[in-house]
């Protein structure tokens, strides 16, 4: 996640959009089912892809350092999942 925006941001025109659809740390609901689903998905991500989840603030830092100016978070109905839209 950290290398992609920096490596490819120069390919985006001003006003271009980079959308990240992923599990976002800290946006899951507060119910037990939501917490269990989010935890299970995070464990699956770690096991299958060797990855980790990032918070909106972490994504902001990564994408801003790569040259994206503004980000928006759109929560999805699935617990812990969202789309972060980055504007060049």
DRENRO-855863 format. One line per 10 residues: number of its first residue (from 1); their letters; for each residue x, y, z of N, C-alpha, C, O. Coordinates in Angstrom, 1 decimal, m for minus. Example, Ala and Ser with C-alpha at 12.3 -4.5 7.8 and 13.67 -1.06 7.14 Angstrom:
BEGIN
1) AS) 13.2,m5.7,7.8,12.3,m4.5,7.8,13.2,m3.3,7.8,14.2,m3.3,8.5  12.8,m2.2,7.1,13.7,m1.1,7.1,12.9,0.0,7.9,13.4,1.1,8.0
END
This chain:
BEGIN
1) XXXXXXXXXX) 0.8,m1.2,0.0,0.0,0.0,0.0,0.9,1.3,0.0,0.6,2.2,m0.7  1.9,1.2,0.8,2.7,2.5,0.9,3.5,2.9,m0.3,3.6,4.0,m0.6  3.9,1.9,m1.1,4.7,2.2,m2.3,3.9,2.6,m3.5,4.4,3.4,m4.4  2.7,2.0,m3.7,1.9,2.3,m4.9,1.6,3.7,m5.1,1.9,4.2,m6.2  1.0,4.5,m4.2,0.7,5.9,m4.5,1.9,6.7,m4.9,1.8,7.5,m5.8  3.0,6.5,m4.2,4.2,7.3,m4.5,4.8,7.0,m5.9,5.2,7.8,m6.6  4.7,5.7,m6.2,5.3,5.2,m7.4,4.5,5.7,m8.7,5.1,6.0,m9.7  3.2,5.7,m8.5,2.4,6.0,m9.7,1.6,7.3,m9.7,0.9,7.7,m10.6  1.7,8.1,m8.6,1.0,9.4,m8.6,1.3,10.3,m9.7,0.5,11.1,m10.1  2.5,10.3,m10.2,2.9,11.2,m11.3,2.2,10.9,m12.6,2.1,11.7,m13.5
11) XXXXXXXXXX) 1.6,9.7,m12.7,0.8,9.3,m13.9,m0.6,9.9,m13.9,m1.2,9.9,m14.9  m1.0,10.5,m12.8,m2.4,11.1,m12.7,m2.3,12.5,m13.1,m1.4,13.3,m12.8  m3.3,12.9,m13.9,m3.5,14.3,m14.3,m4.0,15.1,m13.1,m4.6,14.5,m12.2  m3.8,16.4,m13.1,m4.4,17.2,m12.0,m6.0,16.9,m12.1,m6.6,17.0,m13.1  m6.5,16.7,m10.9,m8.0,16.4,m10.8,m8.2,14.9,m10.9,m9.4,14.5,m10.8  m7.2,14.1,m11.2,m7.4,12.6,m11.3,m7.8,12.0,m10.0,m7.6,12.6,m8.9  m8.4,10.9,m10.0,m8.9,10.2,m8.8,m8.3,8.8,m8.7,m8.2,8.1,m9.6  m7.9,8.5,m7.5,m7.4,7.2,m7.1,m8.3,6.7,m6.0,m8.4,7.3,m4.9  m9.0,5.6,m6.2,m9.9,5.0,m5.3,m9.3,3.8,m4.6,m8.8,2.9,m5.3  m9.4,3.7,m3.3,m9.0,2.6,m2.5,m10.2,1.9,m1.9,m10.8,2.5,m1.1
21) XXXXXXXXXX) m10.5,0.7,m2.3,m11.6,m0.1,m1.7,m10.9,m1.1,m0.8,m10.2,m2.0,m1.3  m11.1,m1.0,0.5,m10.4,m1.9,1.4,m11.0,m1.9,2.7,m12.0,m1.2,3.0  m10.5,m2.7,3.6,m10.9,m2.7,5.0,m10.1,m1.5,5.6,m8.9,m1.5,5.6  m10.8,m0.6,6.3,m10.2,0.6,6.9,m10.3,0.4,8.4,m11.4,0.3,9.0  m9.1,0.5,9.0,m9.1,0.4,10.5,m9.8,1.5,11.1,m9.7,2.7,10.8  m10.7,1.2,12.1,m11.3,2.2,12.9,m12.7,2.6,12.4,m13.3,3.5,13.0  m13.2,2.0,11.4,m14.6,2.4,10.9,m15.6,1.4,11.1,m16.7,1.6,10.6  m15.3,0.3,11.7,m16.3,m0.8,12.0,m17.3,m0.3,12.9,m17.1,0.7,13.7  m18.4,m1.0,13.0,m19.5,m0.6,13.9,m19.2,m1.1,15.3,m18.1,m1.6,15.6  m20.1,m0.8,16.2,m19.8,m1.1,17.7,m20.5,m2.4,18.1,m20.3,m2.8,19.3
31) XXXXXXXXXX) m21.3,m3.0,17.3,m22.0,m4.3,17.7,m21.0,m5.4,17.8,m19.9,m5.3,17.2  m21.4,m6.4,18.5,m20.5,m7.6,18.7,m20.3,m8.3,17.3,m19.2,m8.7,17.0  m21.3,m8.4,16.5,m21.2,m9.0,15.2,m20.3,m8.2,14.3,m19.5,m8.7,13.6  m20.4,m6.9,14.4,m19.5,m6.0,13.6,m18.1,m6.2,14.0,m17.2,m6.3,13.1  m17.8,m6.2,15.3,m16.5,m6.3,15.8,m15.9,m7.7,15.4,m14.7,m7.8,15.0  m16.7,m8.7,15.5,m16.3,m10.1,15.2,m16.0,m10.2,13.7,m14.9,m10.7,13.3  m16.8,m9.6,12.8,m16.6,m9.7,11.4,m15.4,m8.9,11.0,m14.5,m9.4,10.2  m15.2,m7.7,11.5,m14.0,m6.9,11.3,m12.7,m7.6,11.7,m11.7,m7.7,11.0  m12.7,m8.2,12.9,m11.6,m9.0,13.4,m11.3,m10.2,12.5,m10.1,m10.4,12.2  m12.3,m10.9,12.1,m12.1,m12.1,11.3,m11.5,m11.7,9.9,m10.6,m12.3,9.5
41) XXXXXXXXXX) m12.0,m10.6,9.3,m11.5,m10.2,8.0,m10.1,m9.7,8.2,m9.3,m9.9,7.3  m9.7,m9.0,9.2,m8.4,m8.6,9.4,m7.4,m9.7,9.6,m6.3,m9.7,9.0  m7.8,m10.7,10.3,m7.0,m11.9,10.5,m6.8,m12.7,9.1,m5.7,m13.1,8.8  m7.9,m12.7,8.4,m7.8,m13.4,7.1,m6.9,m12.6,6.1,m6.1,m13.2,5.4  m7.0,m11.3,6.2,m6.1,m10.4,5.4,m4.6,m10.7,5.7,m3.7,m10.8,4.9  m4.3,m10.7,7.0,m3.0,m11.0,7.5,m2.5,m12.4,7.0,m1.4,m12.5,6.6  m3.3,m13.3,7.2,m2.9,m14.7,6.8,m2.8,m14.9,5.3,m1.8,m15.5,4.9  m3.7,m14.4,4.5,m3.7,m14.6,3.1,m2.7,m13.7,2.3,m2.1,m14.2,1.4  m2.6,m12.5,2.7,m1.8,m11.5,2.0,m0.6,m11.0,2.7,0.1,m10.2,2.1  m0.5,m11.3,4.0,0.6,m10.8,4.7,0.5,m9.3,4.9,1.5,m8.6,5.2
51) XXXXXXXXXX) m0.7,m8.8,4.8,m0.9,m7.3,4.8,m1.4,m6.9,6.2,m1.5,m7.6,7.1  m1.7,m5.6,6.2,m2.3,m5.0,7.4,m3.3,m4.0,7.0,m3.3,m3.5,5.9  m4.2,m3.6,7.9,m5.2,m2.6,7.6,m4.6,m1.3,8.0,m3.7,m1.2,8.9  m5.1,m0.2,7.4,m4.6,1.1,7.6,m5.8,2.0,8.0,m6.9,1.8,7.5  m5.6,3.0,8.9,m6.6,3.9,9.3,m6.7,5.0,8.2,m5.8,5.1,7.3  m7.8,5.7,8.2,m8.0,6.9,7.3,m6.8,7.8,7.4,m6.3,8.3,6.4  m6.4,8.1,8.6,m5.3,9.0,8.9,m4.0,8.5,8.3,m3.2,9.3,7.7  m3.7,7.2,8.4,m2.5,6.6,7.8,m2.6,6.7,6.2,m1.6,7.0,5.6  m3.7,6.4,5.7,m3.9,6.5,4.2,m3.7,8.0,3.8,m3.1,8.2,2.8  m4.2,8.9,4.6,m4.0,10.3,4.2,m2.6,10.7,4.2,m2.1,11.4,3.3
61) XXXXXXXXXX) m1.8,10.2,5.2,m0.4,10.6,5.2,0.4,10.0,4.0,1.2,10.6,3.4  0.0,8.7,3.7,0.7,8.1,2.5,0.3,8.8,1.2,1.2,9.1,0.4  m0.9,9.1,1.0,m1.4,9.6,m0.3,m1.0,11.1,m0.4,m0.6,11.6,m1.5  m1.0,11.8,0.7,m0.6,13.3,0.7,0.9,13.3,0.4,1.4,14.2,m0.4  1.7,12.4,0.9,3.2,12.4,0.7,3.4,12.1,m0.8,4.4,12.5,m1.4  2.5,11.4,m1.4,2.6,11.0,m2.8,2.1,12.1,m3.8,2.2,12.0,m5.0  1.5,13.1,m3.2,1.1,14.2,m4.1,m0.4,14.4,m4.3,m0.9,15.2,m5.0  m1.2,13.5,m3.6,m2.7,13.7,m3.7,m3.1,14.7,m2.6,m2.5,14.8,m1.5  m4.0,15.6,m3.0,m4.3,16.8,m2.2,m5.4,16.5,m1.2,m5.4,17.1,m0.1  m6.5,15.8,m1.6,m7.6,15.6,m0.7,m8.1,14.2,m0.8,m8.0,13.5,m1.8
71) XXXXXXXXXX) m8.6,13.7,0.4,m9.2,12.4,0.4,m10.6,12.4,1.1,m10.9,13.3,1.9  m11.5,11.5,0.6,m12.8,11.4,1.2,m13.0,9.9,1.6,m12.6,9.0,0.8  m13.6,9.6,2.7,m14.0,8.3,3.1,m15.5,8.0,2.9,m16.3,8.8,3.4  m15.8,7.0,2.2,m17.2,6.6,2.0,m17.3,5.2,2.7,m16.7,4.2,2.2  m18.1,5.1,3.8,m18.2,3.8,4.4,m19.2,2.9,3.6,m20.1,3.4,3.0  m18.9,1.6,3.6,m19.8,0.7,3.0,m20.6,0.0,4.0,m20.4,0.1,5.2  m21.6,m0.8,3.6,m22.5,m1.5,4.5,m21.8,m2.6,5.2,m22.2,m3.0,6.3  m20.8,m3.2,4.6,m20.0,m4.3,5.3,m19.2,m3.7,6.4,m18.5,m2.7,6.1  m19.2,m4.2,7.6,m18.5,m3.7,8.7,m17.0,m3.5,8.4,m16.3,m4.5,8.0  m16.4,m2.4,8.6,m15.0,m2.1,8.5,m14.5,m1.8,7.1,m13.3,m1.5,6.9
81) XXXXXXXX) m15.4,m1.9,6.1,m15.0,m1.7,4.7,m15.4,m0.3,4.2,m16.5,0.2,4.6  m14.6,0.3,3.4,m14.9,1.6,2.9,m14.1,1.9,1.6,m13.2,1.1,1.2  m14.4,3.0,1.0,m13.7,3.5,m0.2,m13.1,4.8,0.2,m13.8,5.7,0.7  m11.8,4.9,0.0,m11.2,6.2,0.2,m10.9,6.8,m1.2,m10.1,6.1,m2.0  m11.4,7.9,m1.5,m11.2,8.6,m2.8,m10.2,9.7,m2.6,m10.4,10.6,m1.8  m9.1,9.5,m3.4,m8.0,10.5,m3.3,m8.0,11.3,m4.6,m8.1,10.8,m5.7  m7.9,12.6,m4.4,m7.9,13.6,m5.5,m6.5,14.1,m5.7,m5.9,14.6,m4.8  m6.1,14.1,m7.0,m4.8,14.6,m7.3,m4.8,16.1,m7.5,m3.8,16.8,m7.8
END
